[in-house]
Amino acid sequence: MKRISLEELLKPHLDESYEQQYQYIQNLVGQGRIKPVQSAGGNGKKPALCRSYWIIEQKKDYSMLEEELKYQLHPMISVDYYLSHLECYVKDREFVLKLDQYLRMGQDMLSYPESVNERSFEIWNREKFLVEQGKAVLKRCGLNTGDLNIYGTSEPLAYYSHTRKTPQNLLILENKDTFYSMRRHLLEGKGRIFGEDISTLIYGGGKRIFRSFEDFNFCVEPYMTECGNSIYYFGDLDYEGIGIYENFAQLFHGRWEIQPFLPAYLMMFRKAGRAGELPKTKEKQNRNISGSFFSYFSEEQNRKMKEILEKEEYIPQEILNISDFCQKG
């Protein structure tokens, strides 16, 4: 309950007589809308009124909403939650009724899969509703996104294919600069990178590669998914870059063997040895790596890599540039 002073209650009635003001307050008390705060004392007039009152929240009549929930919604919509949380139904009602209308008029559309945003607009006229608050509404209706026959959409892959011959080598690159430089190298008619035939370059974009590769078979041309192809990965030599490779390779274990692109990493070592001071590793990097990355390198190469990491240093991909690609790793 909220507390209010007698003066606040009487503000709209200041031009009335005290007898009228007294009757107005008594009527509110009699209707159960306010309750005297006895400890506040009286106003010193006769008949006396308390100086403060509690405002009593009026109980809302939800009988019509209960009727609607019990008898008017589509059978697919569970009403148990809303019958126990009628105030929540008041807030969600607009969205529940739109879902109800869709199930009645367009349920046959559910036999066709649609993207999340497409289905969201189809039902609620808001393409972002499902990803913003729709999942909670569905849950309260006893439904889930699977009941709406929807699919997620991954980030489209950015790639360049120098040739469509198969089998071929595909190279995933963590950073954009290296992708553009290697693409330019191939466009200039140089089919080898560090002595290796590379037919297709794929821009990974760091951790975004996980989303981009979810629908790999649907996002690329058929020749890129041939079973005889080889997929390589090349990224920064730091904890995060190694972790991206290891998690990515594990995610597709059994479907694709994704290997580090050794010639590029070895060339990084060479240039780093001549570079002198290396940049420091960014703070708060995830240092949780399994070590599978290191299994592709020799004992001496591993020693050098771990020495760099333990000194809180790293080698960025960008240490290499287009003038390096004709060399052999």
N, C-alpha and C positions, 0 to 999 in steps of 0.2 A: 504493500500500500504506500501511496505517496502522501506526504504531509503538506497541508496548505493552511495558511493563516485565515482568520475570520475576515481581515481586511481584503485579502485577495478574492475571497468568495463573494464579498459584497460590492466589489468594484462596479459591476454592471447595474447596481441598484442604489447608488449613492444619492440619487434624487428622490428616493422614496422615503416614507416615514419609518421610524424605528419599528413600529408595529408591523409594517409590511415586510421590513427586512427580517424581523424575528420569524414571521410566518414562513418566509422563503427558506430560511435555514432549517426550520422544523420540518418543512415538506421534504427537503433533501434527506434529512435524517430518517424520516418516515419511509421514504422510498428505498432506503438502504444504499444510497449513493455516497453518503459521508457518515463518519462516526466520530463523536467528540473525543478529543484527547484530554481526558480528565485532569491529567497532571499539569496541563497548561494554564489552568485557572480560568476564572470568568472575566467578562469584560466590564464588570462593575455597574451594569445597568439592570433595570427591572423591566420585564423578566430577563434573567441573565442568559447570555450565550457564552459558550467556550471560546477561548482565544485562538485555538487551533483545532483542526479536524483531519482525520484520515480520509483520503479519497479511496473508496472501495471500487476495485475493478469490476465492471459488470460482466457477468458470465454470458458468453456469446452463444447464440442459438445456432447449432450446427446440424439441426435435424434435416434440413433440406440437402445438405452435403452428404450426410449419412445415407439418405435415400438414394442420392445420385450414385454413390459408391457401391451400394448394395445391389442396385437393380438396373443401372443405366449404362455401365461401361462394358466394353468388349470382354468376352471370357478370357482372352489371353492375358489381360491385365489383372494381376493379383491386387486385392484391395485391403489385405490384412494390415499392412503397415500403416496405410493412411487412416484406416478406421481407428487405430490406436494413437495416431498423431494427426488429428484433424487440423491443427494450426499449420502443420507442414503442408497438408493438402491444399489449404487456402493459397499458399505461396506457389505450389507446383501446379495448381489446377489448370491454368492456361496450357501448359505443356502436356499434361496428361490427357486433356480433352482433344488436343491436336493429334496425339498418338492414337487415341480412341477412334477419331474420325478416319485416320489413315488405315487402321486395321479393318474398319468397316467398308471403306470405299476402295482401298488400293492394296489389299492384302496380297492379291495375286502378283504384285510387283516384287514381293519378297522372294519369289522363285528365281529372280535374276540377281546375281551378285552385283553390288554397286560399291563405289568407294565410300569411305566414311563421310566425307563432305557432301557427296552427291545425295546419299540417303538422308543425311541430316537436313538438307534443304528440302528434299522431297516431303519430309514429314513436318518439319517445324518452320520452313521458310527461312532458316538460318543455317548457313553452311558450316559454321563453327560450333553450333550448339552441342553436338555430341562430344566434341573434344573438350569443351569448356565446362559444361555442367550436365550434359545429357546422360552420362553414364550413371550419375547418382540418381537421377530421376528414373532411369530404367531399372536400377537395382530396387528402388522403392516400389516399382511396379511388378517386381518379381521376374524381370527380364534381364538379358545381358546382350552385349553387342552381337553375339553369335546368332541370336534370334532374329536380328535384322538383316542377316546375310550380307555382311559388309566385309570389305578387305581394306587393309592399310596400303598406303602408297609410299614407296621409298624414294629417297633422293635419286634423280636420274644420274646415271654414270656419264662422266665426261671422258671420252676416249678418242684416240686417233689411231686408225689402222693404216699402216703403210702398204700392207698387202693382205689379201684375203686367202692366201694359200694356207693349206693345212697339211700336216700339223704345224703349229707355229708357237713362238714364244711370246707371252704377254707379260708386260712389266707394269706393276702398280707402283705409283710414285706418291710419296706422302705429301710433298709440297708442290705448289703451283709453279714456282719459278723453274724447277727442274723439269716438270712436265712440258712447259713451253719451250725450254731450251732443247730438250731431246726431240720434241716434235719438229722444231726448226731444223735440227741436225738431220732427221730422216727426210724432211721435205727437200733438203739440199741434195738428196740422192745418195746419202751415205746410209746403207742398210744395216751396218754393224755399230753396236755401242759397246765400247771396251772389248772389242773382238768377238762379241756375241751377236748372232742374228736376232733382232727384235722386230717383230711384225706389228705389234699393237701396244700402245701406251695408254694407261688408264690413270686418271687423276683420282687419288684416294681422298685427299682433303683431311688427313689426320684421322680422328676418331669417327668422322662421318662415313668412312669406308664401310663400317658395319651396317649402317642403314642402306647405303647404296648397293651393297652386294646381296641384300636379302632376296631381291628378285633378279639376280644376275641372268638367269636363263630367259627372262622375259624382256630385259632391258637392252640386250645386245643382239647382234646379228648371229645367226646359227653357227657360222664358221668359228666364232669365238668360244663356243661351248663344246667343240669336238673333243672327245675323250683323249686323243693323242696330244693335245696341246699341253704346254708347260706354263705355269704361272709363277712369276717371281715378284718379290717385294723389295723396295728400296726406300729407306727413310732416314731420319736423323739418327745419329749414334748417341742416344741418351736413353735414360730409363723409360721415358714416355714412348719414344720411337720404337724401342725394343719391345715394350709391352704391347703396343698396337699390333706389331707383327705377330707376336706370340698368341695373343687373344684371337686375332683374325685367322691365323693358321689353324688354331684349335677349333674355332667355330665351323670351319669347313672341312675338318678332318673326316675322312671317309668319302668325301665327294671330290675334293681337290687337294693335291699336295702343293702347298704354297711355300716356296723356298726363298731365303734371302738371296738377293742378286749379288753374289760374291764379288765379281769384278769391280762393281761400283764401290762396295765397302772397302776393298783392298786399296783402291785408288784414293779413297778418303784418308786412309792411314798414311799413305805416302805423302800426300799434300799436307796433312796435319803435322807430320814430322818436320816439314820445311817451314811451316807457318809460325812456329815459335809458340807464343801464348795463345791458348784456346779460350773460348768464352766459357763463363761459369754457368752451371746448370740452374735453371729457373727454380725458385723456391716452391715448395709444396708439390713437387712432382711425385707421382705414384711410383714408388720404387719396388713394387711387388711384381717381380718377373720370375718366370719358372726356370729359365736357363736353357730352354729348347733352342733359342736363337744361337747360342754359343756352340751347339753340337755340330754346326756346319763349318766351323773354323778350326784351324790347327791349334795346338796347345800354346804355341808362341803367340799367335794372333789373339787368342783369348786372353792371355796374360796382359798384352798391351791394351786391349779394350777395357778390361776390368781396372787396370791402373788408371786409365783416363776417368772412368766413372767414379772410382774411389777418391779421386782428387776433386770431385764435384765439377768436372769439366765435361764438355760434350763437343761433338763434331757435327755441324749442320750439313744437310745435303748441299746447301748452297756453296760449300767449299769447292764444289765441282762446277765447271761451266762448259760451254759448248766447245771450247778449245781442248778440253780433256777427252772428249768422247771417242776420238779416233785412236787413242792409246789403248793398250791392253792392260786389264787389271792384273 
